[in-house]
Amino acid sequence: MDLQPEEMKAIITRMKRANGHLASVIRMMEEGSDCEAVLTQLAAVNKAIHRSGYAIVATGLQNCLDAGDGIDSVDVKKMEKLFLALA
């Protein structure tokens, strides 16, 4: 399942935003911020990363379906393993 850079632009942008957000969470921790605030922000980073992962798998699946072979060309076990890796 090869992904083209132009297909990944929005996902890359989301990941870069999550990376910046994680840096701010680390800074919060270094500055001794409130535990609840840190955990809330960390949960947001986690959610952004997970959504990016699902978007990558969905894009790959769409590429398989668009290849012309239809659903029969999809390796179901491989797709299941990818989804479970994100769970």
Secondary structure, DSSP 8 states (H G I E B T S, - for coil): ----HHHHHHHHHHHHHHHHHHHHHHHHHHTT--HHHHHHHHHHHHHHHHHHHHHHHHHHHHHHIIIIIGGGGS-HHHHHHHHHHH-
